[in-house]
């Protein structure tokens, strides 16, 4: 009951939300609490609806392939979970749990060479074992295969070759561990938040605290 009241108090303080959130977790996190990935998605949907109702903003969600506009808005329009796993590890056991997100959101799953799309609503991407270095390497290979001349290479061209064509406004890492290199290009101007709470114990109130912290920041985008 106390936490519910505290949640409501924090939520009422929120008027600015990141357009796109990226949450970085580990294989161990999925082993300890596989259900939290669905719970976190539901929390983001509920928080976004609450802030939208209070502010009167009705922006709709974006598709996975669209770049979210950087800035401060009233709606969470994209959510990404990156699950870091060792190169030879397997996470097939947790795919049924991950697919449940498709019952409440528009889910995209990237795992090895597979890509799945399910549901509708908030755009949620689950990237399993993906590396930012590998993504950029594939971009370079793609340009080489297309025989792109060096003078034609610029940021826009490279970004057009990326697998994940969006820029997260807010990157959350639970458990206090270091970040992975996922979205290493896209997240260069993202706001970072390191939570001491392990993924297994994270609650909605912890997400609300992180979003309150994001709201208090002045984004400079490298300037």
C-alpha positions in Angstrom: 0.0 0.0 0.0 2.8 2.4 0.9 4.7 1.7 -2.3 1.5 2.2 -4.3 1.0 5.7 -2.7 4.7 6.5 -3.4 4.3 5.4 -7.0 1.4 7.7 -7.5 3.3 10.6 -5.9 6.2 10.2 -8.2 4.1 9.6 -11.3 2.2 12.9 -10.6 5.6 14.7 -10.7 6.3 13.4 -14.2 5.6 15.6 -17.2 8.6 14.8 -19.4 9.3 11.3 -20.6 12.0 9.9 -22.9 10.7 9.0 -26.4 12.7 5.8 -26.5 14.1 3.8 -23.5 16.7 1.1 -23.7 17.1 -1.3 -20.8 20.2 -3.5 -20.6 20.1 -6.8 -18.8 22.0 -10.0 -18.7 21.4 -13.7 -19.3 21.6 -14.2 -15.5 18.9 -11.5 -15.1 16.6 -13.5 -17.4 17.4 -16.7 -15.5 16.6 -15.0 -12.1 13.4 -13.1 -13.2 12.2 -13.9 -16.7 8.8 -12.4 -16.0 10.2 -8.9 -15.3 10.6 -8.1 -19.0 6.8 -8.3 -19.4 6.2 -6.4 -16.2 8.6 -3.6 -17.2 6.8 -3.3 -20.6 3.5 -3.0 -18.8 4.9 -0.4 -16.4 6.1 1.8 -19.4 2.7 1.5 -21.1 0.9 2.5 -17.9 3.2 5.3 -17.0 3.0 6.7 -20.5 -0.8 6.6 -20.5 -0.9 8.3 -17.2 1.3 11.2 -18.2 -0.5 11.5 -21.6 -3.8 11.7 -19.9 -2.6 14.5 -17.5 -0.9 16.5 -20.3 -3.4 15.9 -23.0 -0.7 14.7 -25.4 -1.9 11.9 -27.8 1.3 11.0 -29.8 1.1 7.5 -31.1 3.8 4.8 -31.0 6.5 4.5 -33.6 7.5 1.5 -35.6 10.8 -0.2 -35.0 12.3 1.1 -38.2 11.6 4.7 -37.5 14.1 7.0 -35.8 12.5 8.4 -32.6 12.8 12.2 -32.4 15.2 13.1 -29.6 13.8 15.4 -27.0 11.5 15.7 -24.1 7.9 14.6 -24.7 4.9 13.2 -22.8 4.9 9.7 -24.4 7.2 6.7 -24.4 7.0 5.6 -28.0 9.7 2.9 -28.1 11.2 0.5 -25.7 14.2 -1.8 -26.2 15.5 -4.6 -24.0 19.1 -5.8 -24.7 19.9 -9.2 -23.3 23.7 -9.7 -23.3 24.7 -13.4 -23.6 28.0 -15.2 -24.2 28.7 -16.0 -27.8 27.9 -19.7 -27.6 25.1 -19.4 -25.1 21.4 -20.2 -25.8 18.3 -18.4 -24.5 15.6 -20.3 -26.3 14.1 -21.3 -23.0 13.0 -17.7 -22.4 11.6 -17.0 -25.9 8.0 -18.0 -24.9 8.1 -15.5 -22.0 9.5 -12.8 -24.3 6.8 -13.5 -26.9 4.1 -12.7 -24.2 5.0 -9.1 -24.7 3.3 -9.3 -28.1 0.0 -9.6 -26.2 0.3 -6.0 -25.0 2.7 -4.3 -27.4 4.2 -4.4 -30.9 7.1 -6.8 -30.4 10.2 -7.3 -32.5 12.6 -10.1 -31.5 16.2 -10.1 -32.8 18.0 -13.4 -32.0 21.0 -14.6 -34.0 19.8 -14.5 -37.6 16.1 -14.7 -36.6 13.6 -11.8 -36.5 10.1 -12.1 -35.2 7.3 -9.5 -35.2 4.2 -9.9 -33.0 1.3 -7.8 -31.7 0.5 -4.1 -31.9 0.8 -1.0 -29.8 4.0 0.3 -28.1 7.0 -0.6 -30.2 9.2 -3.0 -28.1 12.4 -4.5 -29.4 14.1 -7.4 -27.6 17.7 -7.8 -28.9 19.4 -11.0 -27.7 23.2 -11.2 -27.8 23.5 -8.4 -30.3 26.8 -6.4 -30.4 27.2 -2.8 -31.4 30.6 -3.5 -32.9 29.2 -6.3 -35.0 26.4 -4.0 -36.2 28.9 -1.4 -37.3 31.1 -4.0 -38.9 28.1 -5.3 -40.9 27.4 -1.7 -42.0 30.9 -1.4 -43.4 30.7 -4.8 -45.1 27.3 -3.7 -46.6 28.8 -0.6 -48.0 31.8 -2.5 -49.4 29.5 -5.0 -51.1 27.7 -2.1 -52.7 31.0 -0.6 -53.8 30.3 2.7 -52.1 33.1 5.2 -52.8 34.9 6.6 -49.7 33.8 10.2 -50.5 30.2 9.1 -50.4 30.4 7.7 -46.8 28.9 10.0 -44.2 26.8 9.6 -41.0 23.5 9.4 -42.9 24.7 6.6 -45.1 26.1 4.6 -42.2 22.9 5.1 -40.2 20.8 3.8 -43.1 22.7 0.5 -42.9 22.2 0.0 -39.2 20.0 -2.8 -38.0 18.4 -0.7 -35.2 17.5 2.6 -36.7 16.6 4.6 -33.6 18.4 6.7 -31.0 17.4 5.9 -27.4 16.9 9.0 -25.2 17.4 7.0 -22.0 19.6 3.9 -21.3 19.0 2.1 -18.0 21.4 -0.5 -16.6 20.3 -2.5 -13.6 22.5 -4.1 -11.0 25.2 -1.5 -11.2 27.2 -3.3 -13.9 29.0 -1.7 -16.8 27.2 -1.1 -20.1 27.6 -3.3 -23.1 28.5 -2.0 -26.6 24.9 -2.5 -27.8 23.7 0.6 -29.8 27.2 2.0 -29.5 26.6 4.4 -32.4 23.0 5.3 -31.6 23.4 5.9 -27.9 26.3 8.4 -28.1 24.0 11.2 -26.8 21.7 9.1 -24.6 21.2 9.8 -21.0 22.5 7.0 -18.8 21.1 5.7 -15.6 22.8 3.0 -13.4 20.5 1.4 -10.9 22.0 -0.4 -7.9 18.8 -2.6 -7.8 19.3 -6.0 -9.4 16.8 -6.8 -12.2 15.3 -9.6 -10.0 14.2 -7.0 -7.5 13.3 -4.0 -9.6 9.8 -2.6 -9.1 7.7 0.0 -10.8 8.7 2.5 -8.2 12.4 2.0 -9.3 11.5 2.7 -12.9 9.5 5.9 -11.8 12.6 7.1 -9.9 14.7 6.6 -13.0 12.3 8.6 -15.1 12.1 11.3 -12.5 15.9 11.5 -12.7 15.7 11.8 -16.5 13.2 14.6 -16.2 15.6 16.6 -14.0 18.5 16.5 -16.5 19.3 19.1 -19.1 20.2 17.3 -22.4 23.0 18.9 -24.4 23.4 16.3 -27.2 27.2 16.7 -27.1 27.2 20.5 -27.2 
